[in-house]
Amino acid sequence: MQVNMHEAKSQLSKLGEKVLKGEPVIIAKAGKPFLEIIPHIPNKPKRVPGRFKNQISIPEDFDNTDDELIASFESDL
């Protein structure tokens, strides 16, 4: 949906509701696209590595996989 600047000023709340429902809204100035209204997405908290430190272990034989088992994943059926 494209609206002119004057219409956007007078109907900003309605346009905001449309954007929240997923409809793209472009504000035009002198008939040319000028601004796009997009919904605000809150910043996600920054990931902190090490959350599961000392809670996960990898067995010593992790890389020792039977060739038959590997072949069963790689075979063409």
Secondary structure per residue as TSV (DSSP state, phi and psi in degrees):
chain	resnum	aa	ss	phi	psi
A	1	M	-	360.0	134.9
A	2	Q	E	-120.6	132.2
A	3	V	E	-128.9	156.8
A	4	N	E	-83.7	167.7
A	5	M	H	-58.7	-44.1
A	6	H	H	-62.3	-44.8
A	7	E	H	-63.6	-39.6
A	8	A	H	-63.2	-39.5
A	9	K	H	-62.6	-41.3
A	10	S	H	-84.2	-15.7
A	11	Q	T	-128.2	31.5
A	12	L	H	-58.7	-42.4
A	13	S	H	-61.3	-45.7
A	14	K	H	-63.8	-40.8
A	15	L	H	-65.4	-39.5
A	16	G	H	-60.2	-40.9
A	17	E	H	-63.3	-39.7
A	18	K	H	-64.0	-41.6
A	19	V	H	-62.5	-43.5
A	20	L	H	-63.1	-26.2
A	21	K	T	-85.3	-1.4
A	22	G	T	103.8	0.5
A	23	E	-	-84.9	127.3
A	24	P	-	-71.2	137.6
A	25	V	E	-127.0	122.8
A	26	I	E	-112.3	133.5
A	27	I	E	-101.0	127.3
A	28	A	E	-103.3	148.4
A	29	K	E	-127.0	122.4
A	30	A	T	57.6	35.4
A	31	G	T	81.1	-0.3
A	32	K	E	-113.9	140.3
A	33	P	E	-52.8	132.9
A	34	F	E	-124.9	-46.5
A	35	L	E	-136.7	155.3
A	36	E	E	-124.5	132.7
A	37	I	E	-90.8	127.8
A	38	I	-	-128.9	152.7
A	39	P	-	-72.6	150.7
A	40	H	-	-78.4	130.9
A	41	I	-	-114.8	115.1
A	42	P	-	-59.9	148.7
A	43	N	-	-65.8	136.3
A	44	K	-	-78.5	147.4
A	45	P	-	-62.2	145.2
A	46	K	-	-67.6	135.8
A	47	R	-	-72.0	133.9
A	48	V	-	-112.3	111.6
A	49	P	T	-62.8	152.3
A	50	G	T	95.0	14.1
A	51	R	T	-61.0	-34.3
A	52	F	T	-107.4	23.9
A	53	K	T	-56.5	134.7
A	54	N	T	67.3	12.4
A	55	Q	T	-112.5	-14.6
A	56	I	-	-121.8	134.4
A	57	S	-	-130.2	148.2
A	58	I	-	-109.4	124.6
A	59	P	-	-63.5	152.7
A	60	E	T	-58.8	-34.3
A	61	D	T	-91.9	20.8
A	62	F	T	-55.6	-42.0
A	63	D	T	-85.6	-3.4
A	64	N	-	-92.3	82.4
A	65	T	-	-104.8	135.4
A	66	D	-	-59.4	132.8
A	67	D	H	-58.4	-33.9
A	68	E	H	-65.6	-39.6
A	69	L	H	-66.0	-43.7
A	70	I	H	-61.2	-43.5
A	71	A	H	-61.5	-33.7
A	72	S	H	-66.9	-27.5
A	73	F	H	-81.7	-28.2
A	74	E	H	-96.2	-4.7
A	75	S	-	-74.6	150.1
A	76	D	-	-91.1	121.5
A	77	L	-	-92.6	360.0
